[in-house]
Amino acid sequence: MYCSQGFKNAESFGISVLEALAVGLPVLVTPGVALASVVEKHQLGYVTELDVKVIASALENYLTNPQEVKEMGTRGRQLIFEQYTWKRIAANLIDIYQAILHQKPF
């Protein structure tokens, strides 16, 4: 499991979260991490408040539910390969640039 907290003036997007998901590791993030909503929406790990008891509870859940953890890891890898490969990122940028050139909302 990878843990990340969102702080002001820190990495705001969460590249390290993507890296963990790419290798099938569920993540534990705080709401301040930009990818927290993605983690929560796709059930790729845990999004907890920055509170020792809440984090400890999430870690306990992680350690006592290996099948759930495996499924989170599988979903994470799948999401990365569907949305965050360089090929996918480049295609998204091309779409944005074309929308700008044609003055369409993207």
Biopython code that builds the backbone (N, CA, C, O; Angstrom):
import numpy as np
from Bio.PDB.StructureBuilder import StructureBuilder

atoms = [
    (1, "MET", "N", (0.840, -1.161, 0.000)),
    (1, "MET", "CA", (0.000, 0.000, 0.000)),
    (1, "MET", "C", (0.887, 1.226, 0.000)),
    (1, "MET", "O", (1.907, 1.279, 0.687)),
    (2, "TYR", "N", (0.481, 2.209, -0.782)),
    (2, "TYR", "CA", (1.186, 3.482, -0.852)),
    (2, "TYR", "C", (0.344, 4.530, -0.137)),
    (2, "TYR", "O", (-0.871, 4.575, -0.326)),
    (3, "CYS", "N", (0.968, 5.371, 0.678)),
    (3, "CYS", "CA", (0.262, 6.432, 1.395)),
    (3, "CYS", "C", (0.745, 7.797, 0.927)),
    (3, "CYS", "O", (1.947, 8.011, 0.771)),
    (4, "SER", "N", (-0.172, 8.708, 0.705)),
    (4, "SER", "CA", (0.174, 10.061, 0.282)),
    (4, "SER", "C", (-0.763, 11.051, 0.936)),
    (4, "SER", "O", (-1.955, 10.790, 1.100)),
    (5, "GLN", "N", (-0.204, 12.197, 1.309)),
    (5, "GLN", "CA", (-1.003, 13.262, 1.898)),
    (5, "GLN", "C", (-0.908, 14.483, 1.010)),
    (5, "GLN", "O", (0.148, 14.747, 0.435)),
    (6, "GLY", "N", (-1.980, 15.226, 0.888)),
    (6, "GLY", "CA", (-1.965, 16.456, 0.108)),
    (6, "GLY", "C", (-1.694, 17.654, 0.998)),
    (6, "GLY", "O", (-2.444, 17.910, 1.940)),
    (7, "PHE", "N", (-0.646, 18.379, 0.713)),
    (7, "PHE", "CA", (-0.311, 19.585, 1.455)),
    (7, "PHE", "C", (-0.143, 20.730, 0.485)),
    (7, "PHE", "O", (0.160, 20.516, -0.688)),
    (8, "LYS", "N", (-0.339, 21.956, 0.969)),
    (8, "LYS", "CA", (-0.069, 23.129, 0.143)),
    (8, "LYS", "C", (1.392, 23.126, -0.257)),
    (8, "LYS", "O", (2.262, 22.714, 0.510)),
    (9, "ASN", "N", (1.649, 23.593, -1.474)),
    (9, "ASN", "CA", (2.998, 23.703, -2.009)),
    (9, "ASN", "C", (3.690, 22.351, -2.162)),
    (9, "ASN", "O", (4.916, 22.304, -2.257)),
    (10, "ALA", "N", (2.957, 21.282, -2.186)),
    (10, "ALA", "CA", (3.509, 19.963, -2.423)),
    (10, "ALA", "C", (3.011, 19.498, -3.778)),
    (10, "ALA", "O", (2.278, 20.213, -4.461)),
    (11, "GLU", "N", (3.410, 18.304, -4.159)),
    (11, "GLU", "CA", (2.961, 17.775, -5.439)),
    (11, "GLU", "C", (1.438, 17.712, -5.430)),
    (11, "GLU", "O", (0.855, 16.990, -4.620)),
    (12, "SER", "N", (0.797, 18.446, -6.305)),
    (12, "SER", "CA", (-0.657, 18.557, -6.244)),
    (12, "SER", "C", (-1.376, 17.503, -7.070)),
    (12, "SER", "O", (-2.531, 17.189, -6.784)),
    (13, "PHE", "N", (-0.730, 16.951, -8.079)),
    (13, "PHE", "CA", (-1.434, 15.994, -8.925)),
    (13, "PHE", "C", (-1.353, 14.579, -8.375)),
    (13, "PHE", "O", (-2.342, 13.848, -8.428)),
    (14, "GLY", "N", (-0.235, 14.184, -7.865)),
    (14, "GLY", "CA", (-0.122, 12.849, -7.299)),
    (14, "GLY", "C", (0.509, 11.834, -8.231)),
    (14, "GLY", "O", (0.007, 10.717, -8.356)),
    (15, "ILE", "N", (1.605, 12.201, -8.889)),
    (15, "ILE", "CA", (2.294, 11.268, -9.787)),
    (15, "ILE", "C", (2.654, 9.979, -9.049)),
    (15, "ILE", "O", (2.541, 8.888, -9.607)),
    (16, "SER", "N", (3.083, 10.108, -7.806)),
    (16, "SER", "CA", (3.452, 8.913, -7.044)),
    (16, "SER", "C", (2.240, 8.003, -6.819)),
    (16, "SER", "O", (2.389, 6.785, -6.728)),
    (17, "VAL", "N", (1.057, 8.584, -6.731)),
    (17, "VAL", "CA", (-0.163, 7.777, -6.615)),
    (17, "VAL", "C", (-0.371, 6.983, -7.898)),
    (17, "VAL", "O", (-0.676, 5.792, -7.848)),
    (18, "LEU", "N", (-0.207, 7.637, -9.051)),
    (18, "LEU", "CA", (-0.332, 6.930, -10.335)),
    (18, "LEU", "C", (0.695, 5.815, -10.450)),
    (18, "LEU", "O", (0.386, 4.729, -10.941)),
    (19, "GLU", "N", (1.916, 6.081, -9.998)),
    (19, "GLU", "CA", (2.966, 5.061, -10.065)),
    (19, "GLU", "C", (2.604, 3.848, -9.213)),
    (19, "GLU", "O", (2.802, 2.709, -9.636)),
    (20, "ALA", "N", (2.079, 4.085, -8.026)),
    (20, "ALA", "CA", (1.663, 2.979, -7.161)),
    (20, "ALA", "C", (0.532, 2.182, -7.812)),
    (20, "ALA", "O", (0.556, 0.951, -7.824)),
    (21, "LEU", "N", (-0.451, 2.890, -8.350)),
    (21, "LEU", "CA", (-1.571, 2.203, -9.004)),
    (21, "LEU", "C", (-1.107, 1.403, -10.211)),
    (21, "LEU", "O", (-1.636, 0.325, -10.481)),
    (22, "ALA", "N", (-0.131, 1.917, -10.933)),
    (22, "ALA", "CA", (0.363, 1.239, -12.138)),
    (22, "ALA", "C", (0.964, -0.122, -11.827)),
    (22, "ALA", "O", (0.955, -1.013, -12.676)),
    (23, "VAL", "N", (1.484, -0.290, -10.620)),
    (23, "VAL", "CA", (2.054, -1.589, -10.250)),
    (23, "VAL", "C", (1.101, -2.400, -9.382)),
    (23, "VAL", "O", (1.488, -3.414, -8.801)),
    (24, "GLY", "N", (-0.142, -1.950, -9.299)),
    (24, "GLY", "CA", (-1.164, -2.718, -8.606)),
    (24, "GLY", "C", (-1.226, -2.520, -7.107)),
    (24, "GLY", "O", (-1.775, -3.361, -6.395)),
    (25, "LEU", "N", (-0.673, -1.422, -6.613)),
    (25, "LEU", "CA", (-0.747, -1.144, -5.180)),
    (25, "LEU", "C", (-1.935, -0.236, -4.873)),
    (25, "LEU", "O", (-2.032, 0.856, -5.432)),
    (26, "PRO", "N", (-2.828, -0.664, -4.004)),
    (26, "PRO", "CA", (-3.868, 0.243, -3.543)),
    (26, "PRO", "C", (-3.198, 1.404, -2.811)),
    (26, "PRO", "O", (-2.081, 1.264, -2.314)),
    (27, "VAL", "N", (-3.866, 2.527, -2.746)),
    (27, "VAL", "CA", (-3.280, 3.711, -2.123)),
    (27, "VAL", "C", (-4.138, 4.185, -0.959)),
    (27, "VAL", "O", (-5.335, 3.909, -0.887)),
    (28, "LEU", "N", (-3.490, 4.903, -0.054)),
    (28, "LEU", "CA", (-4.174, 5.583, 1.027)),
    (28, "LEU", "C", (-3.805, 7.046, 0.871)),
    (28, "LEU", "O", (-2.638, 7.417, 1.000)),
    (29, "VAL", "N", (-4.794, 7.870, 0.595)),
    (29, "VAL", "CA", (-4.559, 9.298, 0.366)),
    (29, "VAL", "C", (-5.502, 10.119, 1.230)),
    (29, "VAL", "O", (-6.521, 9.635, 1.723)),
    (30, "THR", "N", (-5.124, 11.379, 1.394)),
    (30, "THR", "CA", (-6.002, 12.316, 2.085)),
    (30, "THR", "C", (-6.749, 13.128, 1.027)),
    (30, "THR", "O", (-6.334, 13.162, -0.131)),
    (31, "PRO", "N", (-7.833, 13.774, 1.410)),
    (31, "PRO", "CA", (-8.614, 14.536, 0.431)),
    (31, "PRO", "C", (-7.823, 15.622, -0.302)),
    (31, "PRO", "O", (-8.244, 16.051, -1.377)),
    (32, "GLY", "N", (-6.705, 16.077, 0.237)),
    (32, "GLY", "CA", (-5.907, 17.114, -0.402)),
    (32, "GLY", "C", (-5.150, 16.657, -1.630)),
    (32, "GLY", "O", (-4.642, 17.491, -2.379)),
    (33, "VAL", "N", (-5.057, 15.356, -1.860)),
    (33, "VAL", "CA", (-4.383, 14.827, -3.049)),
    (33, "VAL", "C", (-5.347, 14.945, -4.220)),
    (33, "VAL", "O", (-6.505, 14.540, -4.125)),
    (34, "ALA", "N", (-4.860, 15.502, -5.325)),
    (34, "ALA", "CA", (-5.737, 15.764, -6.473)),
    (34, "ALA", "C", (-6.440, 14.508, -6.980)),
    (34, "ALA", "O", (-7.554, 14.595, -7.498)),
    (35, "LEU", "N", (-5.824, 13.371, -6.844)),
    (35, "LEU", "CA", (-6.423, 12.128, -7.344)),
    (35, "LEU", "C", (-7.335, 11.447, -6.322)),
    (35, "LEU", "O", (-7.818, 10.343, -6.572)),
    (36, "ALA", "N", (-7.574, 12.079, -5.190)),
    (36, "ALA", "CA", (-8.413, 11.466, -4.154)),
    (36, "ALA", "C", (-9.801, 11.108, -4.688)),
    (36, "ALA", "O", (-10.336, 10.049, -4.360)),
    (37, "SER", "N", (-10.381, 11.976, -5.499)),
    (37, "SER", "CA", (-11.729, 11.686, -6.021)),
    (37, "SER", "C", (-11.707, 10.488, -6.968)),
    (37, "SER", "O", (-12.669, 9.722, -7.024)),
    (38, "VAL", "N", (-10.619, 10.326, -7.708)),
    (38, "VAL", "CA", (-10.480, 9.175, -8.613)),
    (38, "VAL", "C", (-10.326, 7.895, -7.792)),
    (38, "VAL", "O", (-10.943, 6.876, -8.100)),
    (39, "VAL", "N", (-9.506, 7.953, -6.752)),
    (39, "VAL", "CA", (-9.308, 6.803, -5.868)),
    (39, "VAL", "C", (-10.640, 6.381, -5.260)),
    (39, "VAL", "O", (-10.975, 5.197, -5.226)),
    (40, "GLU", "N", (-11.384, 7.355, -4.786)),
    (40, "GLU", "CA", (-12.672, 7.062, -4.158)),
    (40, "GLU", "C", (-13.692, 6.538, -5.176)),
    (40, "GLU", "O", (-14.358, 5.532, -4.929)),
    (41, "LYS", "N", (-13.811, 7.207, -6.298)),
    (41, "LYS", "CA", (-14.798, 6.834, -7.315)),
    (41, "LYS", "C", (-14.593, 5.411, -7.822)),
    (41, "LYS", "O", (-15.556, 4.665, -7.995)),
    (42, "HIS", "N", (-13.344, 5.038, -8.059)),
    (42, "HIS", "CA", (-13.045, 3.728, -8.641)),
    (42, "HIS", "C", (-12.633, 2.684, -7.596)),
    (42, "HIS", "O", (-12.267, 1.562, -7.943)),
    (43, "GLN", "N", (-12.695, 3.058, -6.332)),
    (43, "GLN", "CA", (-12.334, 2.165, -5.228)),
    (43, "GLN", "C", (-10.940, 1.570, -5.441)),
    (43, "GLN", "O", (-10.768, 0.355, -5.545)),
    (44, "LEU", "N", (-9.947, 2.473, -5.502)),
    (44, "LEU", "CA", (-8.561, 2.079, -5.754)),
    (44, "LEU", "C", (-7.729, 2.083, -4.487)),
    (44, "LEU", "O", (-6.513, 1.897, -4.538)),
    (45, "GLY", "N", (-8.361, 2.290, -3.378)),
    (45, "GLY", "CA", (-7.676, 2.370, -2.099)),
    (45, "GLY", "C", (-8.567, 3.090, -1.115)),
    (45, "GLY", "O", (-9.789, 2.935, -1.127)),
    (46, "TYR", "N", (-7.941, 3.879, -0.262)),
    (46, "TYR", "CA", (-8.655, 4.541, 0.820)),
    (46, "TYR", "C", (-8.402, 6.047, 0.777)),
    (46, "TYR", "O", (-7.272, 6.489, 0.569)),
    (47, "VAL", "N", (-9.450, 6.822, 0.974)),
    (47, "VAL", "CA", (-9.337, 8.267, 1.113)),
    (47, "VAL", "C", (-9.770, 8.581, 2.540)),
    (47, "VAL", "O", (-10.944, 8.449, 2.887)),
    (48, "THR", "N", (-8.809, 8.998, 3.365)),
    (48, "THR", "CA", (-9.106, 9.234, 4.774)),
    (48, "THR", "C", (-8.727, 10.654, 5.179)),
    (48, "THR", "O", (-7.884, 11.300, 4.556)),
    (49, "GLU", "N", (-9.364, 11.105, 6.217)),
    (49, "GLU", "CA", (-8.963, 12.368, 6.827)),
    (49, "GLU", "C", (-7.581, 12.167, 7.447)),
    (49, "GLU", "O", (-7.158, 11.038, 7.694)),
    (50, "LEU", "N", (-6.906, 13.245, 7.687)),
    (50, "LEU", "CA", (-5.587, 13.196, 8.291)),
    (50, "LEU", "C", (-5.757, 13.046, 9.799)),
    (50, "LEU", "O", (-5.580, 13.991, 10.567)),
    (51, "ASP", "N", (-6.106, 11.821, 10.194)),
    (51, "ASP", "CA", (-6.401, 11.504, 11.585)),
    (51, "ASP", "C", (-5.838, 10.114, 11.874)),
    (51, "ASP", "O", (-6.098, 9.175, 11.122)),
    (52, "VAL", "N", (-5.087, 9.978, 12.930)),
    (52, "VAL", "CA", (-4.399, 8.721, 13.241)),
    (52, "VAL", "C", (-5.373, 7.548, 13.336)),
    (52, "VAL", "O", (-5.106, 6.483, 12.779)),
    (53, "LYS", "N", (-6.480, 7.724, 14.023)),
    (53, "LYS", "CA", (-7.426, 6.615, 14.203)),
    (53, "LYS", "C", (-8.063, 6.202, 12.877)),
    (53, "LYS", "O", (-8.247, 5.012, 12.619)),
    (54, "VAL", "N", (-8.394, 7.169, 12.048)),
    (54, "VAL", "CA", (-9.015, 6.868, 10.755)),
    (54, "VAL", "C", (-8.016, 6.163, 9.833)),
    (54, "VAL", "O", (-8.365, 5.201, 9.150)),
    (55, "ILE", "N", (-6.797, 6.641, 9.822)),
    (55, "ILE", "CA", (-5.757, 6.010, 9.004)),
    (55, "ILE", "C", (-5.473, 4.597, 9.509)),
    (55, "ILE", "O", (-5.329, 3.671, 8.711)),
    (56, "ALA", "N", (-5.391, 4.426, 10.832)),
    (56, "ALA", "CA", (-5.156, 3.100, 11.412)),
    (56, "ALA", "C", (-6.277, 2.136, 11.038)),
    (56, "ALA", "O", (-6.025, 0.963, 10.764)),
    (57, "SER", "N", (-7.502, 2.623, 11.027)),
    (57, "SER", "CA", (-8.640, 1.787, 10.646)),
    (57, "SER", "C", (-8.539, 1.351, 9.185)),
    (57, "SER", "O", (-8.813, 0.198, 8.854)),
    (58, "ALA", "N", (-8.146, 2.278, 8.317)),
    (58, "ALA", "CA", (-7.984, 1.933, 6.901)),
    (58, "ALA", "C", (-6.864, 0.914, 6.721)),
    (58, "ALA", "O", (-7.002, -0.022, 5.934)),
    (59, "LEU", "N", (-5.765, 1.085, 7.436)),
    (59, "LEU", "CA", (-4.656, 0.128, 7.351)),
    (59, "LEU", "C", (-5.070, -1.245, 7.871)),
    (59, "LEU", "O", (-4.675, -2.271, 7.317)),
    (60, "GLU", "N", (-5.859, -1.259, 8.927)),
    (60, "GLU", "CA", (-6.359, -2.534, 9.451)),
    (60, "GLU", "C", (-7.248, -3.221, 8.418)),
    (60, "GLU", "O", (-7.161, -4.433, 8.224)),
    (61, "ASN", "N", (-8.098, -2.445, 7.759)),
    (61, "ASN", "CA", (-8.948, -3.002, 6.712)),
    (61, "ASN", "C", (-8.094, -3.582, 5.587)),
    (61, "ASN", "O", (-8.380, -4.661, 5.068)),
    (62, "TYR", "N", (-7.049, -2.855, 5.221)),
    (62, "TYR", "CA", (-6.120, -3.304, 4.182)),
    (62, "TYR", "C", (-5.505, -4.657, 4.558)),
    (62, "TYR", "O", (-5.445, -5.566, 3.731)),
    (63, "LEU", "N", (-5.056, -4.782, 5.793)),
    (63, "LEU", "CA", (-4.354, -5.994, 6.231)),
    (63, "LEU", "C", (-5.276, -7.187, 6.441)),
    (63, "LEU", "O", (-4.826, -8.331, 6.381)),
    (64, "THR", "N", (-6.545, -6.940, 6.684)),
    (64, "THR", "CA", (-7.468, -8.042, 6.985)),
    (64, "THR", "C", (-8.359, -8.436, 5.815)),
    (64, "THR", "O", (-9.176, -9.348, 5.944)),
    (65, "ASN", "N", (-8.214, -7.767, 4.681)),
    (65, "ASN", "CA", (-9.063, -8.070, 3.526)),
    (65, "ASN", "C", (-8.223, -8.239, 2.264)),
    (65, "ASN", "O", (-8.282, -7.398, 1.367)),
    (66, "PRO", "N", (-7.438, -9.319, 2.184)),
    (66, "PRO", "CA", (-6.522, -9.475, 1.046)),
    (66, "PRO", "C", (-7.220, -9.560, -0.311)),
    (66, "PRO", "O", (-6.674, -9.085, -1.307)),
    (67, "GLN", "N", (-8.397, -10.144, -0.374)),
    (67, "GLN", "CA", (-9.095, -10.234, -1.655)),
    (67, "GLN", "C", (-9.543, -8.859, -2.127)),
    (67, "GLN", "O", (-9.423, -8.537, -3.309)),
    (68, "GLU", "N", (-10.054, -8.052, -1.216)),
    (68, "GLU", "CA", (-10.465, -6.683, -1.546)),
    (68, "GLU", "C", (-9.257, -5.874, -2.018)),
    (68, "GLU", "O", (-9.351, -5.112, -2.980)),
    (69, "VAL", "N", (-8.133, -6.043, -1.343)),
    (69, "VAL", "CA", (-6.899, -5.344, -1.705)),
    (69, "VAL", "C", (-6.449, -5.750, -3.104)),
    (69, "VAL", "O", (-6.049, -4.905, -3.904)),
    (70, "LYS", "N", (-6.516, -7.038, -3.392)),
    (70, "LYS", "CA", (-6.134, -7.530, -4.724)),
    (70, "LYS", "C", (-7.031, -6.913, -5.793)),
    (70, "LYS", "O", (-6.545, -6.511, -6.850)),
    (71, "GLU", "N", (-8.331, -6.834, -5.529)),
    (71, "GLU", "CA", (-9.271, -6.243, -6.485)),
    (71, "GLU", "C", (-9.003, -4.752, -6.688)),
    (71, "GLU", "O", (-9.092, -4.251, -7.809)),
    (72, "MET", "N", (-8.673, -4.039, -5.599)),
    (72, "MET", "CA", (-8.328, -2.621, -5.720)),
    (72, "MET", "C", (-7.097, -2.461, -6.605)),
    (72, "MET", "O", (-7.053, -1.582, -7.465)),
    (73, "GLY", "N", (-6.106, -3.310, -6.392)),
    (73, "GLY", "CA", (-4.888, -3.249, -7.194)),
    (73, "GLY", "C", (-5.155, -3.511, -8.664)),
    (73, "GLY", "O", (-4.596, -2.844, -9.534)),
    (74, "THR", "N", (-6.004, -4.476, -8.934)),
    (74, "THR", "CA", (-6.358, -4.800, -10.323)),
    (74, "THR", "C", (-7.083, -3.632, -10.980)),
    (74, "THR", "O", (-6.785, -3.276, -12.120)),
    (75, "ARG", "N", (-8.037, -3.033, -10.262)),
    (75, "ARG", "CA", (-8.746, -1.873, -10.799)),
    (75, "ARG", "C", (-7.791, -0.708, -11.047)),
    (75, "ARG", "O", (-7.919, 0.005, -12.042)),
    (76, "GLY", "N", (-6.847, -0.522, -10.151)),
    (76, "GLY", "CA", (-5.881, 0.559, -10.306)),
    (76, "GLY", "C", (-5.040, 0.404, -11.556)),
    (76, "GLY", "O", (-4.879, 1.354, -12.322)),
    (77, "ARG", "N", (-4.497, -0.798, -11.770)),
    (77, "ARG", "CA", (-3.691, -1.052, -12.979)),
    (77, "ARG", "C", (-4.531, -0.839, -14.228)),
    (77, "ARG", "O", (-4.065, -0.239, -15.197)),
    (78, "GLN", "N", (-5.754, -1.321, -14.212)),
    (78, "GLN", "CA", (-6.630, -1.184, -15.372)),
    (78, "GLN", "C", (-6.899, 0.291, -15.675)),
    (78, "GLN", "O", (-6.839, 0.708, -16.831)),
    (79, "LEU", "N", (-7.189, 1.066, -14.659)),
    (79, "LEU", "CA", (-7.452, 2.491, -14.855)),
    (79, "LEU", "C", (-6.224, 3.196, -15.436)),
    (79, "LEU", "O", (-6.356, 4.024, -16.337)),
    (80, "ILE", "N", (-5.052, 2.878, -14.934)),
    (80, "ILE", "CA", (-3.826, 3.501, -15.441)),
    (80, "ILE", "C", (-3.659, 3.192, -16.924)),
    (80, "ILE", "O", (-3.371, 4.093, -17.711)),
    (81, "PHE", "N", (-3.832, 1.959, -17.307)),
    (81, "PHE", "CA", (-3.638, 1.585, -18.709)),
    (81, "PHE", "C", (-4.740, 2.107, -19.623)),
    (81, "PHE", "O", (-4.537, 2.214, -20.832)),
    (82, "GLU", "N", (-5.891, 2.431, -19.068)),
    (82, "GLU", "CA", (-6.972, 3.009, -19.871)),
    (82, "GLU", "C", (-6.868, 4.523, -19.992)),
    (82, "GLU", "O", (-7.243, 5.076, -21.026)),
    (83, "GLN", "N", (-6.368, 5.214, -18.961)),
    (83, "GLN", "CA", (-6.454, 6.667, -18.939)),
    (83, "GLN", "C", (-5.138, 7.416, -18.793)),
    (83, "GLN", "O", (-5.087, 8.609, -19.089)),
    (84, "TYR", "N", (-4.080, 6.764, -18.351)),
    (84, "TYR", "CA", (-2.880, 7.513, -18.013)),
    (84, "TYR", "C", (-1.609, 7.052, -18.730)),
    (84, "TYR", "O", (-0.510, 7.367, -18.274)),
    (85, "THR", "N", (-1.725, 6.332, -19.813)),
    (85, "THR", "CA", (-0.528, 6.009, -20.591)),
    (85, "THR", "C", (-0.134, 7.240, -21.398)),
    (85, "THR", "O", (-0.956, 8.128, -21.625)),
    (86, "TRP", "N", (1.121, 7.290, -21.830)),
    (86, "TRP", "CA", (1.559, 8.438, -22.636)),
    (86, "TRP", "C", (0.747, 8.548, -23.919)),
    (86, "TRP", "O", (0.447, 9.653, -24.372)),
    (87, "LYS", "N", (0.393, 7.425, -24.497)),
    (87, "LYS", "CA", (-0.412, 7.444, -25.728)),
    (87, "LYS", "C", (-1.770, 8.106, -25.454)),
    (87, "LYS", "O", (-2.244, 8.913, -26.255)),
    (88, "ARG", "N", (-2.384, 7.766, -24.334)),
    (88, "ARG", "CA", (-3.693, 8.320, -23.972)),
    (88, "ARG", "C", (-3.577, 9.804, -23.647)),
    (88, "ARG", "O", (-4.419, 10.606, -24.051)),
    (89, "ILE", "N", (-2.534, 10.159, -22.919)),
    (89, "ILE", "CA", (-2.314, 11.562, -22.563)),
    (89, "ILE", "C", (-2.092, 12.397, -23.819)),
    (89, "ILE", "O", (-2.638, 13.493, -23.944)),
    (90, "ALA", "N", (-1.289, 11.878, -24.752)),
    (90, "ALA", "CA", (-1.032, 12.602, -26.002)),
    (90, "ALA", "C", (-2.324, 12.772, -26.799)),
    (90, "ALA", "O", (-2.573, 13.845, -27.350)),
    (91, "ALA", "N", (-3.140, 11.734, -26.865)),
    (91, "ALA", "CA", (-4.414, 11.829, -27.590)),
    (91, "ALA", "C", (-5.321, 12.889, -26.956)),
    (91, "ALA", "O", (-5.986, 13.644, -27.665)),
    (92, "ASN", "N", (-5.348, 12.941, -25.622)),
    (92, "ASN", "CA", (-6.154, 13.959, -24.936)),
    (92, "ASN", "C", (-5.651, 15.366, -25.256)),
    (92, "ASN", "O", (-6.448, 16.275, -25.487)),
    (93, "LEU", "N", (-4.342, 15.543, -25.268)),
    (93, "LEU", "CA", (-3.781, 16.854, -25.597)),
    (93, "LEU", "C", (-4.112, 17.262, -27.025)),
    (93, "LEU", "O", (-4.430, 18.423, -27.282)),
    (94, "ILE", "N", (-4.038, 16.323, -27.944)),
    (94, "ILE", "CA", (-4.398, 16.615, -29.337)),
    (94, "ILE", "C", (-5.858, 17.070, -29.410)),
    (94, "ILE", "O", (-6.177, 18.032, -30.109)),
    (95, "ASP", "N", (-6.728, 16.387, -28.695)),
    (95, "ASP", "CA", (-8.144, 16.781, -28.675)),
    (95, "ASP", "C", (-8.320, 18.196, -28.119)),
    (95, "ASP", "O", (-9.110, 18.981, -28.644)),
    (96, "ILE", "N", (-7.591, 18.512, -27.071)),
    (96, "ILE", "CA", (-7.681, 19.855, -26.478)),
    (96, "ILE", "C", (-7.187, 20.903, -27.463)),
    (96, "ILE", "O", (-7.838, 21.929, -27.661)),
    (97, "TYR", "N", (-6.036, 20.650, -28.082)),
    (97, "TYR", "CA", (-5.492, 21.618, -29.047)),
    (97, "TYR", "C", (-6.421, 21.797, -30.243)),
    (97, "TYR", "O", (-6.591, 22.916, -30.729)),
    (98, "GLN", "N", (-7.020, 20.719, -30.719)),
    (98, "GLN", "CA", (-7.953, 20.838, -31.845)),
    (98, "GLN", "C", (-9.190, 21.627, -31.440)),
    (98, "GLN", "O", (-9.705, 22.423, -32.225)),
    (99, "ALA", "N", (-9.668, 21.410, -30.222)),
    (99, "ALA", "CA", (-10.822, 22.174, -29.740)),
    (99, "ALA", "C", (-10.485, 23.657, -29.650)),
    (99, "ALA", "O", (-11.316, 24.505, -29.973)),
    (100, "ILE", "N", (-9.277, 23.970, -29.217)),
    (100, "ILE", "CA", (-8.853, 25.359, -29.140)),
    (100, "ILE", "C", (-8.781, 25.964, -30.534)),
    (100, "ILE", "O", (-9.260, 27.074, -30.765)),
    (101, "LEU", "N", (-8.182, 25.230, -31.452)),
    (101, "LEU", "CA", (-8.049, 25.730, -32.827)),
    (101, "LEU", "C", (-9.406, 25.965, -33.482)),
    (101, "LEU", "O", (-9.568, 26.894, -34.274)),
    (102, "HIS", "N", (-10.364, 25.132, -33.154)),
    (102, "HIS", "CA", (-11.696, 25.246, -33.739)),
    (102, "HIS", "C", (-12.667, 25.978, -32.811)),
    (102, "HIS", "O", (-13.868, 26.037, -33.077)),
    (103, "GLN", "N", (-12.143, 26.525, -31.737)),
    (103, "GLN", "CA", (-12.921, 27.291, -30.751)),
    (103, "GLN", "C", (-14.122, 26.528, -30.250)),
    (103, "GLN", "O", (-15.228, 27.062, -30.170)),
    (104, "LYS", "N", (-13.892, 25.259, -29.910)),
    (104, "LYS", "CA", (-14.938, 24.430, -29.325)),
    (104, "LYS", "C", (-14.603, 24.200, -27.857)),
    (104, "LYS", "O", (-13.433, 24.167, -27.478)),
    (105, "PRO", "N", (-15.625, 24.042, -27.042)),
    (105, "PRO", "CA", (-15.329, 23.702, -25.632)),
    (105, "PRO", "C", (-14.769, 22.292, -25.558)),
    (105, "PRO", "O", (-15.198, 21.409, -26.300)),
    (106, "PHE", "N", (-13.813, 22.078, -24.666)),
    (106, "PHE", "CA", (-13.237, 20.727, -24.514)),
    (106, "PHE", "C", (-13.572, 20.121, -23.202)),
    (106, "PHE", "O", (-13.165, 18.994, -22.920)),
]
sb = StructureBuilder()
sb.init_structure("model")
sb.init_model(0)
sb.init_chain("A")
sb.init_seg("    ")
for serial, (resi, resn, name, xyz) in enumerate(atoms, 1):
    if name == "N":
        sb.init_residue(resn, " ", resi, " ")
    sb.init_atom(name, np.array(xyz, "f"), 0.0, 1.0, " ", f" {name:<3s}", serial, name[0])
structure = sb.get_structure()
